[in-house]
Amino acid sequence: MSNPASSLAPAIAAYIAAANARDTSRVGSFFAEDANVFDEGHHRIGTQAIAQWMQDTAQRYEPRVEVLGVQQRTGKVLVHNRISGTFPGSPLELRYMFRLNEQGKIARLDISL
């Protein structure tokens, strides 16, 4: 059986690797400067706010992302994940909906159940 993560666009694969490594130092290399992230009812805009969100999430929940499936849709990539960590209900299955810009960077990320 093939690894679903192997079909990810480089920016998405880099984001997931950084999230698992709890490394926010390279956020600008895979998120667009004006990127949007929607998670837990909050909206963050720009790489600085996104790096802060990644850092806060890493400290609070110590999440580990495991890619279960990837679907390519017109203009977006749906990634089905199992997230484990130090939060109630762990592990959870979450859907990440990515939109990439023309440069292949993440322009938008929506995280939902």
MDAnalysis code that builds the backbone (N, CA, C; Angstrom):
import MDAnalysis as mda
import numpy as np

u = mda.Universe.empty(339, n_residues=113, atom_resindex=np.repeat(np.arange(113), 3), trajectory=True)
u.add_TopologyAttr("name", ["N", "CA", "C"] * 113)
u.add_TopologyAttr("resid", np.arange(1, 114))
u.add_TopologyAttr("resname", ["MET", "SER", "ASN", "PRO", "ALA", "SER", "SER", "LEU", "ALA", "PRO", "ALA", "ILE", "ALA", "ALA", "TYR", "ILE", "ALA", "ALA", "ALA", "ASN", "ALA", "ARG", "ASP", "THR", "SER", "ARG", "VAL", "GLY", "SER", "PHE", "PHE", "ALA", "GLU", "ASP", "ALA", "ASN", "VAL", "PHE", "ASP", "GLU", "GLY", "HIS", "HIS", "ARG", "ILE", "GLY", "THR", "GLN", "ALA", "ILE", "ALA", "GLN", "TRP", "MET", "GLN", "ASP", "THR", "ALA", "GLN", "ARG", "TYR", "GLU", "PRO", "ARG", "VAL", "GLU", "VAL", "LEU", "GLY", "VAL", "GLN", "GLN", "ARG", "THR", "GLY", "LYS", "VAL", "LEU", "VAL", "HIS", "ASN", "ARG", "ILE", "SER", "GLY", "THR", "PHE", "PRO", "GLY", "SER", "PRO", "LEU", "GLU", "LEU", "ARG", "TYR", "MET", "PHE", "ARG", "LEU", "ASN", "GLU", "GLN", "GLY", "LYS", "ILE", "ALA", "ARG", "LEU", "ASP", "ILE", "SER", "LEU"])
u.atoms.positions = np.array([
    [0.850, -1.189, 0.000],
    [0.000, 0.000, 0.000],
    [0.887, 1.240, 0.000],
    [0.575, 2.215, -0.830],
    [1.422, 3.402, -0.913],
    [1.143, 4.355, 0.238],
    [2.115, 5.182, 0.520],
    [2.007, 6.167, 1.583],
    [1.279, 7.387, 1.034],
    [0.087, 7.749, 1.597],
    [-0.647, 8.888, 1.057],
    [0.145, 10.193, 1.146],
    [1.017, 10.326, 2.139],
    [1.795, 11.554, 2.304],
    [2.755, 11.774, 1.137],
    [3.105, 10.701, 0.416],
    [4.057, 10.831, -0.682],
    [3.473, 11.605, -1.864],
    [2.139, 11.756, -1.912],
    [1.512, 12.480, -3.018],
    [1.293, 13.955, -2.697],
    [1.771, 14.418, -1.555],
    [1.553, 15.810, -1.164],
    [2.446, 16.771, -1.934],
    [1.910, 17.959, -2.193],
    [2.708, 19.042, -2.777],
    [3.836, 19.363, -1.796],
    [4.992, 19.800, -2.286],
    [6.135, 20.078, -1.403],
    [5.818, 21.021, -0.240],
    [5.031, 22.080, -0.473],
    [4.718, 23.025, 0.612],
    [3.887, 22.363, 1.708],
    [2.947, 21.505, 1.318],
    [2.099, 20.820, 2.298],
    [2.924, 19.812, 3.081],
    [3.764, 19.058, 2.388],
    [4.643, 18.099, 3.060],
    [5.569, 18.828, 4.038],
    [6.085, 19.992, 3.641],
    [6.977, 20.772, 4.509],
    [6.231, 21.276, 5.741],
    [4.983, 21.715, 5.564],
    [4.173, 22.168, 6.705],
    [3.963, 21.029, 7.704],
    [3.577, 19.866, 7.215],
    [3.308, 18.733, 8.112],
    [4.592, 18.305, 8.822],
    [5.701, 18.259, 8.103],
    [6.991, 17.912, 8.727],
    [7.359, 18.935, 9.799],
    [7.159, 20.222, 9.509],
    [7.475, 21.274, 10.490],
    [6.564, 21.170, 11.705],
    [5.277, 20.878, 11.480],
    [4.341, 20.735, 12.601],
    [4.772, 19.576, 13.496],
    [5.151, 18.459, 12.886],
    [5.575, 17.294, 13.672],
    [6.893, 17.538, 14.392],
    [7.766, 18.346, 13.800],
    [9.069, 18.654, 14.408],
    [8.966, 19.844, 15.376],
    [7.769, 20.472, 15.422],
    [7.554, 21.674, 16.233],
    [8.556, 22.770, 15.865],
    [8.741, 22.942, 14.557],
    [9.717, 23.883, 14.029],
    [8.993, 24.967, 13.226],
    [8.986, 26.187, 13.743],
    [8.306, 27.281, 13.047],
    [9.293, 28.180, 12.303],
    [10.562, 27.812, 12.282],
    [11.586, 28.700, 11.728],
    [11.472, 28.901, 10.219],
    [10.833, 27.962, 9.504],
    [10.790, 28.049, 8.041],
    [9.382, 28.286, 7.503],
    [8.495, 28.831, 8.342],
    [7.103, 29.035, 7.929],
    [7.005, 29.789, 6.608],
    [7.836, 30.806, 6.425],
    [7.795, 31.608, 5.206],
    [8.178, 30.846, 3.961],
    [8.824, 29.697, 4.117],
    [9.222, 28.926, 2.935],
    [8.069, 28.098, 2.379],
    [7.028, 27.835, 3.187],
    [5.902, 27.053, 2.661],
    [4.557, 27.756, 2.760],
    [4.446, 28.860, 3.534],
    [3.234, 29.667, 3.555],
    [3.484, 30.958, 2.784],
    [2.492, 31.393, 2.005],
    [2.572, 32.680, 1.320],
    [2.578, 33.794, 2.369],
    [3.162, 34.916, 2.024],
    [3.278, 36.057, 2.948],
    [1.921, 36.487, 3.506],
    [0.866, 36.430, 2.670],
    [-0.479, 36.862, 3.085],
    [-1.417, 35.665, 3.306],
    [-0.859, 34.521, 3.669],
    [-1.650, 33.297, 3.857],
    [-2.665, 33.464, 4.988],
    [-3.726, 32.665, 4.911],
    [-4.779, 32.621, 5.925],
    [-4.852, 31.221, 6.512],
    [-5.008, 31.145, 7.848],
    [-5.246, 29.868, 8.518],
    [-6.496, 30.015, 9.373],
    [-7.400, 29.037, 9.239],
    [-8.620, 28.984, 10.037],
    [-8.562, 27.712, 10.881],
    [-8.552, 27.874, 12.214],
    [-8.454, 26.725, 13.124],
    [-9.106, 27.094, 14.446],
    [-9.892, 26.166, 15.011],
    [-10.537, 26.350, 16.320],
    [-11.283, 27.683, 16.412],
    [-11.938, 28.086, 15.314],
    [-12.721, 29.308, 15.321],
    [-11.903, 30.583, 15.222],
    [-10.605, 30.472, 14.993],
    [-9.738, 31.647, 14.879],
    [-9.202, 31.758, 13.459],
    [-8.947, 33.000, 13.052],
    [-8.440, 33.307, 11.715],
    [-7.114, 34.028, 11.887],
    [-6.068, 33.501, 11.278],
    [-4.747, 34.132, 11.336],
    [-4.306, 34.482, 9.928],
    [-3.690, 35.663, 9.793],
    [-3.269, 36.151, 8.475],
    [-1.790, 36.509, 8.530],
    [-1.023, 35.996, 7.571],
    [0.390, 36.338, 7.450],
    [1.296, 35.352, 8.156],
    [2.538, 35.279, 7.674],
    [3.455, 34.255, 8.187],
    [3.817, 34.457, 9.659],
    [3.885, 35.693, 10.138],
    [4.214, 35.897, 11.564],
    [3.115, 35.340, 12.457],
    [1.860, 35.659, 12.145],
    [0.730, 35.168, 12.934],
    [0.632, 33.648, 12.841],
    [0.921, 33.099, 11.668],
    [0.853, 31.644, 11.481],
    [1.969, 30.955, 12.267],
    [3.166, 31.519, 12.251],
    [4.268, 30.945, 13.038],
    [3.919, 30.959, 14.527],
    [3.314, 32.042, 15.003],
    [2.900, 32.139, 16.411],
    [1.847, 31.076, 16.729],
    [0.868, 30.899, 15.822],
    [-0.173, 29.885, 15.996],
    [0.444, 28.485, 16.053],
    [1.394, 28.202, 15.148],
    [2.049, 26.879, 15.153],
    [2.794, 26.649, 16.466],
    [3.473, 27.686, 16.948],
    [4.228, 27.572, 18.192],
    [3.291, 27.342, 19.377],
    [2.210, 28.128, 19.451],
    [1.233, 27.982, 20.542],
    [0.600, 26.594, 20.525],
    [0.213, 26.136, 19.333],
    [-0.410, 24.816, 19.193],
    [0.559, 23.719, 19.633],
    [1.825, 23.835, 19.214],
    [2.837, 22.842, 19.571],
    [3.018, 22.776, 21.084],
    [3.058, 23.941, 21.744],
    [3.263, 23.971, 23.193],
    [2.046, 23.444, 23.945],
    [0.842, 23.805, 23.494],
    [-0.376, 23.395, 24.200],
    [-0.717, 21.930, 23.991],
    [-0.586, 21.439, 22.763],
    [-1.123, 20.118, 22.423],
    [-0.090, 19.073, 22.046],
    [1.155, 19.475, 21.778],
    [2.192, 18.549, 21.314],
    [1.645, 17.619, 20.221],
    [1.062, 18.197, 19.169],
    [0.397, 17.364, 18.161],
    [1.372, 16.580, 17.297],
    [0.885, 15.444, 16.854],
    [1.600, 14.607, 15.889],
    [0.609, 14.335, 14.762],
    [0.983, 14.703, 13.546],
    [0.099, 14.582, 12.385],
    [0.480, 13.333, 11.595],
    [-0.521, 12.497, 11.342],
    [-0.323, 11.321, 10.489],
    [-1.306, 11.437, 9.327],
    [-0.791, 11.492, 8.116],
    [-1.637, 11.626, 6.928],
    [-2.288, 10.287, 6.615],
    [-3.634, 10.300, 6.533],
    [-4.385, 9.083, 6.228],
    [-4.819, 9.030, 4.767],
    [-5.061, 10.190, 4.175],
    [-5.506, 10.214, 2.789],
    [-5.389, 11.598, 2.200],
    [-5.273, 11.653, 0.874],
    [-5.127, 12.919, 0.154],
    [-6.073, 12.894, -1.041],
    [-6.844, 13.970, -1.206],
    [-7.724, 14.126, -2.365],
    [-7.388, 15.439, -3.047],
    [-7.178, 15.384, -4.348],
    [-6.943, 16.595, -5.142],
    [-8.295, 17.049, -5.677],
    [-8.635, 18.293, -5.432],
    [-9.851, 18.877, -5.999],
    [-9.434, 20.115, -6.778],
    [-10.300, 20.642, -7.595],
    [-9.968, 21.841, -8.360],
    [-9.618, 22.974, -7.408],
    [-8.379, 23.420, -7.466],
    [-7.952, 24.548, -6.653],
    [-7.660, 24.253, -5.204],
    [-7.860, 23.013, -4.764],
    [-7.576, 22.715, -3.359],
    [-7.128, 21.273, -3.169],
    [-6.514, 21.042, -2.022],
    [-6.048, 19.706, -1.651],
    [-6.648, 19.389, -0.290],
    [-7.390, 18.283, -0.211],
    [-7.969, 17.846, 1.063],
    [-7.076, 16.754, 1.635],
    [-6.656, 16.950, 2.884],
    [-5.786, 15.982, 3.535],
    [-6.486, 15.510, 4.798],
    [-6.727, 14.207, 4.873],
    [-7.376, 13.588, 6.025],
    [-6.269, 13.093, 6.955],
    [-6.298, 13.559, 8.216],
    [-5.209, 13.277, 9.158],
    [-5.712, 12.680, 10.461],
    [-4.853, 11.928, 11.108],
    [-5.068, 11.528, 12.506],
    [-4.084, 12.361, 13.319],
    [-4.619, 13.132, 14.274],
    [-3.798, 14.003, 15.111],
    [-3.823, 13.445, 16.524],
    [-2.643, 13.171, 17.056],
    [-2.558, 12.740, 18.453],
    [-1.761, 13.789, 19.222],
    [-1.998, 13.856, 20.521],
    [-1.292, 14.841, 21.336],
    [-1.898, 14.921, 22.720],
    [-1.587, 16.008, 23.406],
    [-2.016, 16.187, 24.797],
    [-3.288, 17.027, 24.859],
    [-4.335, 16.577, 24.165],
    [-5.607, 17.294, 24.174],
    [-6.728, 16.285, 24.398],
    [-7.874, 16.740, 24.949],
    [-9.001, 15.824, 25.186],
    [-9.461, 15.188, 23.887],
    [-9.724, 13.885, 23.952],
    [-10.213, 13.177, 22.776],
    [-9.134, 12.670, 21.845],
    [-7.860, 12.854, 22.224],
    [-6.761, 12.402, 21.369],
    [-6.789, 10.886, 21.240],
    [-6.573, 10.344, 20.035],
    [-6.360, 11.031, 18.759],
    [-7.687, 11.431, 18.111],
    [-7.615, 12.476, 17.286],
    [-8.761, 12.952, 16.513],
    [-8.443, 12.837, 15.038],
    [-9.477, 12.647, 14.234],
    [-9.285, 12.716, 12.792],
    [-9.762, 14.089, 12.341],
    [-8.893, 14.818, 11.681],
    [-9.190, 16.162, 11.201],
    [-8.955, 16.253, 9.707],
    [-9.671, 17.181, 9.078],
    [-9.491, 17.431, 7.653],
    [-8.793, 18.777, 7.483],
    [-7.718, 18.778, 6.740],
    [-7.004, 20.000, 6.379],
    [-7.334, 20.286, 4.924],
    [-7.842, 21.493, 4.649],
    [-8.127, 21.889, 3.281],
    [-7.126, 22.985, 2.926],
    [-6.240, 22.657, 1.990],
    [-5.189, 23.583, 1.560],
    [-5.543, 24.195, 0.209],
    [-5.184, 25.468, 0.041],
    [-5.176, 26.109, -1.272],
    [-3.757, 26.622, -1.469],
    [-3.200, 26.334, -2.632],
    [-1.841, 26.778, -2.953],
    [-1.898, 27.950, -3.928],
    [-0.915, 28.833, -3.838],
    [-0.839, 29.942, -4.793],
    [-0.027, 29.518, -6.016],
    [0.181, 30.447, -6.937],
    [0.886, 30.137, -8.187],
    [2.327, 29.698, -7.940],
    [2.918, 30.140, -6.846],
    [4.304, 29.765, -6.511],
    [4.372, 28.419, -5.781],
    [3.209, 27.806, -5.542],
    [3.198, 26.517, -4.863],
    [3.228, 26.625, -3.345],
    [3.089, 27.855, -2.814],
    [3.052, 28.029, -1.361],
    [1.609, 27.938, -0.868],
    [1.445, 27.651, 0.408],
    [0.106, 27.545, 1.003],
    [-0.469, 28.953, 1.142],
    [-1.610, 29.192, 0.486],
    [-2.289, 30.479, 0.571],
    [-3.384, 30.445, 1.631],
    [-3.949, 29.242, 1.852],
    [-5.027, 29.111, 2.818],
    [-5.020, 27.687, 3.373],
    [-5.289, 27.599, 4.682],
    [-5.434, 26.312, 5.353],
    [-6.655, 26.392, 6.251],
    [-7.619, 25.499, 6.038],
    [-8.791, 25.375, 6.905],
    [-8.701, 24.025, 7.598],
    [-8.784, 24.032, 8.937],
    [-8.729, 22.790, 9.708],
    [-10.103, 22.558, 10.309],
    [-10.681, 21.363, 10.063],
    [-12.011, 21.058, 10.557],
    [-12.136, 19.574, 10.901],
    [-13.193, 19.271, 11.645],
    [-13.458, 17.867, 11.998],
    [-13.990, 17.120, 10.788],
])
